[in-house]
Amino acid sequence: MPDAFIWYEADEKLEPTLLAWMVQVEAEAGVKGVFYIRKQDDERATFMEVYNQITTATVNRIERLAAKQVMFENIERRCESFIRIDPYE
């Protein structure tokens, strides 16, 4: 199964709200993600949610949940999926 990387730019002050979002995703979508931030020069940041080995159906469930969140109304979420290749297998 692929890993999903969902990233978006937002005000870095949203970090606490987005951390609560990750807890909500785990509770409502049944998948635990990892959360990253890359701070920029101004008050903007790039946030990334990473979910390992999840199905397309689960990604769709996460995005349906996100569509209901006020905090994402003016934020474009981008989702990319990759399958990990292990060179030692």
C-alpha positions in Angstrom: 0.0 0.0 0.0 1.2 3.5 -0.6 2.1 6.3 1.8 0.1 9.5 1.5 1.6 12.9 1.9 -0.9 15.8 2.3 0.7 19.2 2.3 -0.5 22.8 2.4 0.6 26.3 3.3 -1.0 28.2 6.1 -0.3 30.7 8.9 2.2 29.1 11.3 -0.1 30.2 14.2 -2.5 27.4 13.1 0.0 24.8 14.4 -1.9 24.0 17.6 -5.2 23.7 15.8 -3.6 21.5 13.2 -2.1 19.2 15.9 -5.7 18.8 17.2 -6.8 18.0 13.7 -4.3 15.1 13.6 -5.9 13.7 16.8 -9.3 14.1 15.2 -8.2 12.2 12.0 -6.9 9.3 14.2 -10.2 9.2 16.1 -12.5 9.6 13.1 -10.6 8.0 10.2 -8.9 5.3 12.2 -5.4 6.2 11.0 -2.5 7.8 12.9 -0.4 10.2 10.9 2.9 12.1 11.4 2.9 15.8 11.2 5.7 18.1 9.8 6.2 21.8 9.6 8.6 23.9 7.4 8.6 27.5 8.6 9.1 30.3 6.0 10.6 33.7 6.4 7.2 35.4 7.0 4.5 34.0 9.2 3.6 31.3 6.7 4.5 27.7 7.0 4.2 24.5 4.9 2.5 21.7 6.9 2.6 18.1 5.9 0.5 15.2 7.1 2.0 11.7 6.4 0.0 8.5 6.6 1.9 5.3 6.1 0.5 2.4 4.1 -3.1 3.5 3.7 -5.7 2.8 1.1 -7.2 5.3 -1.3 -10.5 4.9 0.6 -8.8 6.1 3.8 -7.2 9.1 2.0 -10.7 10.0 0.7 -12.1 9.6 4.2 -9.5 12.0 5.5 -10.2 14.5 2.8 -14.0 14.3 3.4 -13.3 15.1 7.1 -11.0 18.0 6.0 -13.7 19.5 3.8 -15.9 19.9 6.9 -13.3 21.9 8.8 -13.5 25.7 8.8 -9.7 26.0 9.2 -9.2 24.5 5.7 -11.8 26.7 3.9 -9.1 28.9 2.3 -6.3 26.4 2.2 -5.5 24.2 -0.8 -4.6 20.7 0.4 -2.5 18.7 -2.0 -2.2 15.0 -1.7 0.4 12.8 -3.2 0.9 9.0 -2.8 4.1 7.1 -3.1 5.0 3.4 -2.7 8.2 2.9 -0.8 10.9 0.9 -2.6 13.3 -0.9 -0.3 16.7 -1.4 -2.0 17.6 -4.2 0.5 14.6 -6.5 -0.3 
